[in-house]
Amino acid sequence: MAGAEDDRRFSPNCWRVRLALLHKKLPWEAIPWRFTEKDAIAFSGQGKVPVIIDGERIVTDSWAIAQYLEETYPESPSLFGGVVGQGLSRFVTDWVETVLYPGIAPLILLDIYTHLHEKDKKYFRETRERAIGTTLENISGDREQRVITFRKSLAPLRQTLHYQPFLAGQAPAWADYVVFATFQWARCISPFPLLLADDLLFSWRERMLDAFDGEARKAMGYPTSE
Ligand SMILES: N[C@@H](CCC(=O)N[C@@H](CS)C(=O)NCC(=O)O)C(=O)O
């Protein structure tokens, strides 16, 4: 998912998959795609990214892709750490989708819009305003207030990071990627500071930005400093 520039890759669901591929040490080629280029992914039978093509296989949906990679490449480092870990990883994914993603979206929706390619802007505004029931300007207008409540909602993450350096334990795995991808989405497209520098989560995000030789930090986006 690219913005105005080909190198501005901001989709949170694609970042999940990119980090999963790095974790699995699998090589890939990423093809830039935009909201209105539905024809380019019609072969997948749906209209959203990520889509992966692995030989004869086409897999869509970030969670389905993670499971596919885990099953197909069992000799590569595990994303979940076994059956119990997979169950807990599903829980973290659902927490991201029901709490974290809806918490961040209103803070950055207008910034997403301004960073899109011209050909995507009308589609994005129409679909998102229909979904949120107000304008992009309205939803992002009170973000200085809204971010305070958002930061409080991150307490479960903060509490876990008191015990261990990563959400998955001593090293990052799917639970970290699915949470981090949501922060990376924001960083790639918005200068708005989501985290304060003295927050444990701020340091965790820095560790994640440095993972895999700084793959996420090297991506086009805004600095994480306040
Ligand atoms: N459940 C899917 C959601 C995929 C999704 O919503 N992708 C967004 C980008 S992050 C998209 O392609 N949106 C296209 C659109 O809204 O038209 C997953 O986890 O991959």
The ligand as an SDF file (V2000), in Angstrom:
LIG
                    3D

 20 19  0  0  0  0  0  0  0  0999 V2000
   -8.3520   -8.5600    7.5690 N   0  0  0  0  0  0  0  0  0  0  0  0
   -7.4500   -8.0590    6.5630 C   0  0  0  0  0  0  0  0  0  0  0  0
   -7.7080   -6.5850    6.3510 C   0  0  0  0  0  0  0  0  0  0  0  0
   -7.0000   -6.0560    5.1170 C   0  0  0  0  0  0  0  0  0  0  0  0
   -7.2160   -4.5680    4.9470 C   0  0  0  0  0  0  0  0  0  0  0  0
   -8.1480   -3.9630    5.4870 O   0  0  0  0  0  0  0  0  0  0  0  0
   -6.3210   -3.9600    4.1630 N   0  0  0  0  0  0  0  0  0  0  0  0
   -6.4030   -2.5470    3.8660 C   0  0  0  0  0  0  0  0  0  0  0  0
   -5.0310   -1.9320    3.9480 C   0  0  0  0  0  0  0  0  0  0  0  0
   -4.3710   -2.0030    5.5970 S   0  0  0  0  0  0  0  0  0  0  0  0
   -6.9000   -2.3900    2.4370 C   0  0  0  0  0  0  0  0  0  0  0  0
   -6.3910   -3.0430    1.5510 O   0  0  0  0  0  0  0  0  0  0  0  0
   -7.8910   -1.5350    2.2060 N   0  0  0  0  0  0  0  0  0  0  0  0
   -8.3990   -1.3240    0.8910 C   0  0  0  0  0  0  0  0  0  0  0  0
   -9.6820   -0.5550    0.8960 C   0  0  0  0  0  0  0  0  0  0  0  0
  -10.1260   -0.1210    1.9680 O   0  0  0  0  0  0  0  0  0  0  0  0
  -10.2240   -0.3840   -0.1800 O   0  0  0  0  0  0  0  0  0  0  0  0
   -5.9990   -8.3460    6.9690 C   0  0  0  0  0  0  0  0  0  0  0  0
   -5.7370   -8.5760    8.1630 O   0  0  0  0  0  0  0  0  0  0  0  0
   -5.1190   -8.3840    6.1020 O   0  0  0  0  0  0  0  0  0  0  0  0
  1  2  1  0
  2  3  1  0
  2 18  1  0
  3  4  1  0
  4  5  1  0
  5  6  2  0
  5  7  1  0
  7  8  1  0
  8  9  1  0
  8 11  1  0
  9 10  1  0
 11 12  2  0
 11 13  1  0
 13 14  1  0
 14 15  1  0
 15 16  2  0
 15 17  1  0
 18 19  2  0
 18 20  1  0
M  END
$$$$
